[in-house]
Structure formats: C-alpha cells, structure tokens
C-alpha cells in the first residue's frame, strides 16, 4: 500500500537528457524543465542554443547528418558520463498541395522529421541506460487526421510514420527496459505558427473544441511525465495534445 507520499513529476537528479530542437519552443521548454528536475542536458539545435548553464552542453547539430548525430551523442556521454533520456523535438513543417510539391521539399521534410528520428534512436541505443532509459519523439495531430495544405503532405506523412517507428522501437527495446514514446501536439503557441495569417489563426482556433492553442510548457510537461516513474508501465504510447482537434486516437 502507498505510504501517502507521491514523487514529483520527475526527479532527474543524477540523470542526463539529450534534447534536440533546443532552439525551438517545445525543445527550450523541455530543457528548462529537465534542468529544474535536476538533470544535466545536452541541448542541440541548428542554431546556437540559448542556454548558459554549467549543467547544459550546447551543441550545434544537423539532425539529418548521421555522422553528426553519432558524434553529438558521443559528446554527451563523454561530458556527462551517461545517457538516460533521449528527447527528439527537432523537426520542420512543410506547406502546399501534394501535386505542387517539389521532390526536394518532400525529401527535406521527411528526412528532417522521420529519418532524423531513426538516426537518433540508432546511435543513442548503445549508450542509453538499460534499464530505465526513455526516448520521446515528436509527432503531430497531422499524423492522426492527415493534416492539410497548411503543413503539407510530407509533414503529415512523416508524422504518421513516427507512430509506427515508436511502436516498433518500444517492442524491440522493451527487453532492455527502455521505454519509447511519441507526443503528438496539435497547434502549439510557438514561433512555428507565425507563418499563418490572422484569418488562418482564427479558423484554426475555431476548429479546436477547447478554443485555444496548446503551450510549449504543456508539451514539455507531457515529456517529463513520460520519462518519469509515473509512466513506468507505459511504452509505445502516442500522447494527444491537440486541444480536442483529435478526439479518437
């Protein structure tokens, strides 16, 4: 029986997180919350990472470059001595109709969202804690409902593919005690939505039963929960953070 005490959302003292997309809204929120939880963090981004903290290893990383991914993971382990949480928040959105999309644009979006996830999981596996390691990838409500021209076919397709990459990895790595998850945000109040016009914002919010965008902190909170002992019996999950845009997974 419980003794009445309850652990915090995540106690990451003595643990190490590797976070991609740390220059973006959700990625930055994950880094901040991991630091607050006591973790040391390798924070990566295509641009300079905006953290000046002795517990942060800032790394510039092109997530579609296999050698760069392998090197960054190795740098994390060399700096902090271990790896517990792999949080892949890097990604990119597309746009436009399928019949008008150049192959180059398709490949860029798919490589950035899907192939990068494969590369990070591949090169993190030999380092991540066994048992107790956790990997969290970033999907989208577009992976549930097919998306629209606002984000494009490559974005929706790559995010849907991440659902089964998560399931596959969760099954393959379960004997090692590694849990693998996906979060699937809908519209999130981050600079990624700055590309939309006022009318598009209004129409998008009207489509949300809760009437408002999710926040980066809400998404980061879900990541920390999935890394925590509260989720110790969960793996292969797809967490819907869409303000009701998706109601049935």
C-alpha positions in Angstrom: 0.0 0.0 0.0 1.1 3.6 -0.5 2.6 5.4 2.4 0.8 8.6 1.3 3.8 10.2 -0.3 3.9 10.9 -4.0 7.0 11.6 -6.2 7.4 14.8 -8.1 6.6 14.8 -11.8 10.2 13.9 -12.5 13.2 13.6 -10.2 16.1 13.6 -12.7 18.9 14.1 -10.2 22.0 12.3 -11.5 20.3 11.7 -14.9 21.3 13.0 -18.3 19.0 14.2 -21.1 19.9 14.6 -24.8 17.4 17.1 -26.3 17.2 18.1 -30.0 15.3 21.2 -31.2 16.5 23.1 -28.2 16.2 26.4 -30.1 12.5 25.8 -30.7 9.6 26.5 -28.4 8.9 22.9 -27.2 12.6 22.0 -27.1 13.5 25.0 -25.0 10.7 24.2 -22.6 11.9 20.6 -22.3 15.5 21.8 -21.5 14.3 24.2 -18.8 12.1 21.6 -17.1 14.8 19.0 -17.3 17.2 21.4 -15.5 14.5 22.2 -12.9 14.1 18.4 -12.4 17.8 18.1 -11.7 19.1 16.7 -15.0 22.2 17.6 -16.9 21.3 18.3 -20.5 23.0 18.1 -23.9 20.9 20.7 -25.8 21.2 20.7 -29.6 20.0 22.9 -32.4 20.8 24.0 -35.9 21.5 27.5 -34.4 23.3 28.5 -31.2 21.5 27.0 -28.2 20.2 29.8 -25.9 21.3 28.3 -22.5 24.3 29.5 -20.4 24.3 26.9 -17.6 27.0 24.6 -16.3 24.6 21.7 -16.5 24.0 22.3 -20.2 26.2 21.1 -23.0 25.2 23.2 -26.0 25.8 21.5 -29.4 25.1 22.7 -32.9 23.6 19.7 -34.8 22.2 18.9 -38.2 19.9 16.0 -37.3 19.8 14.5 -40.8 23.6 14.0 -40.8 24.4 10.6 -39.4 28.0 11.3 -38.5 26.9 14.5 -36.8 24.2 12.7 -34.8 26.6 9.9 -33.7 29.2 12.5 -32.7 26.8 14.6 -30.7 25.5 11.6 -28.7 29.1 10.6 -28.0 30.0 14.1 -26.9 27.0 14.0 -24.5 28.2 10.7 -22.9 31.8 11.9 -22.7 30.8 15.1 -21.0 28.3 13.7 -18.5 29.2 10.0 -18.3 25.8 8.6 -19.1 22.5 9.0 -21.1 19.0 8.5 -19.7 16.5 10.5 -21.7 16.6 11.0 -25.5 14.1 13.8 -26.4 13.8 14.4 -30.1 11.9 17.7 -30.6 13.7 18.9 -33.8 11.6 18.9 -36.9 10.2 21.1 -39.7 6.8 21.9 -41.3 6.0 21.9 -45.0 3.2 23.6 -46.9 1.2 23.5 -50.1 -0.7 20.9 -52.2 0.8 17.5 -52.9 0.6 17.9 -56.7 2.6 21.1 -56.5 5.3 19.8 -54.1 8.9 19.5 -55.4 10.6 16.2 -54.7 13.3 18.1 -53.0 10.9 19.7 -50.5 9.3 16.3 -49.8 12.7 14.7 -49.1 13.8 17.6 -46.9 10.7 17.4 -44.6 10.7 13.6 -44.4 14.4 13.5 -43.7 14.2 16.2 -41.0 11.2 14.6 -39.2 11.4 10.9 -39.8 14.9 9.9 -40.9 16.4 12.0 -38.1 14.4 10.1 -35.6 15.8 6.8 -36.9 19.3 8.2 -36.7 19.0 9.4 -33.2 17.5 6.2 -31.9 20.1 4.1 -33.8 23.0 6.0 -32.3 21.6 6.5 -28.8 20.7 2.9 -28.3 24.2 1.6 -27.3 24.6 4.5 -24.7 21.1 4.8 -23.2 20.5 3.4 -19.7 19.4 -0.2 -19.6 17.0 -0.5 -17.8 15.4 2.9 -17.2 16.2 4.7 -20.4 13.4 6.6 -22.2 13.1 8.0 -25.7 10.4 10.5 -26.7 9.8 11.6 -30.3 7.7 14.4 -31.6 4.7 13.6 -33.8 1.7 15.8 -34.6 -2.1 15.8 -34.8 -1.4 15.7 -38.6 -0.3 12.1 -38.0 -3.8 11.3 -36.8 -6.0 13.2 -39.2 -4.0 13.6 -42.4 -3.3 17.3 -42.0 -3.9 19.9 -44.7 -2.1 22.2 -47.2 -1.1 24.4 -44.2 1.6 21.9 -43.3 1.7 19.7 -46.5 1.7 16.1 -47.4 5.3 15.3 -46.4 4.8 16.7 -42.9 1.6 14.7 -42.3 3.1 11.5 -43.8 6.3 11.8 -41.8 4.5 12.3 -38.5 2.2 9.3 -39.2 5.3 7.2 -39.9 6.7 8.2 -36.5 3.7 6.4 -34.8 4.9 3.0 -36.0 8.6 3.8 -35.5 7.7 4.4 -31.9 5.7 1.2 -31.7 8.5 -0.8 -33.4 11.2 0.6 -31.1 9.1 0.2 -28.0 8.7 -3.5 -28.7 12.3 -4.1 -29.7 13.7 -2.3 -26.7 11.3 -3.4 -24.1 13.5 -6.4 -23.0 16.3 -3.8 -22.3 14.0 -1.8 -20.1 14.0 1.1 -22.5 10.6 2.8 -23.0 9.8 4.7 -26.2 7.0 7.3 -26.6 5.6 9.8 -29.0 3.9 13.1 -28.2 1.5 14.4 -30.9 0.8 18.1 -30.4 -1.8 20.0 -32.4 -1.3 23.7 -32.9 1.1 25.0 -30.3 1.7 28.6 -29.4 5.3 28.8 -30.7 7.0 30.8 -33.5 6.3 27.8 -35.8 2.7 29.2 -36.2 3.9 32.7 -37.1 3.7 31.6 -40.7 -0.1 31.7 -40.5 -2.3 34.8 -41.4 -4.7 36.3 -38.9 -7.6 34.6 -40.7 -5.8 31.2 -40.7 -5.2 31.6 -36.9 -8.9 32.4 -36.4 -10.1 29.5 -38.5 -7.7 27.1 -36.7 -8.7 28.1 -33.2 -12.4 27.8 -34.3 -11.6 24.1 -35.1 -10.3 23.4 -31.6 -13.1 22.3 -29.2 -11.1 23.8 -26.3 -10.7 27.0 -28.3 -7.0 27.7 -27.7 -3.6 26.5 -28.7 -1.5 24.2 -26.5 1.6 25.7 -25.0 5.2 24.6 -25.2 5.2 24.0 -21.4 2.2 21.7 -21.7 4.1 19.7 -24.3 7.2 19.6 -22.2 5.3 18.6 -19.1 4.0 15.6 -21.0 7.6 14.7 -22.0 8.7 14.8 -18.4 5.7 12.7 -17.3 6.6 10.0 -19.9 10.2 10.0 -18.6 9.1 9.6 -15.0 8.3 6.6 -12.8 4.6 7.7 -13.0 4.8 6.2 -16.6 6.9 3.1 -15.7 4.3 0.8 -17.2 3.8 2.8 -20.4 5.6 2.3 -23.6 4.8 2.7 -27.3 2.3 5.4 -26.5 1.1 8.3 -28.6 0.1 11.3 -26.4 -2.5 13.5 -28.0 -2.0 17.3 -27.1 -4.3 18.9 -29.6 -6.9 20.9 -27.7 -9.5 18.5 -28.8 -8.7 18.7 -32.5 -8.2 15.0 -32.4 -10.6 13.1 -30.1 -10.1 9.5 -31.1 -6.6 8.1 -31.4 
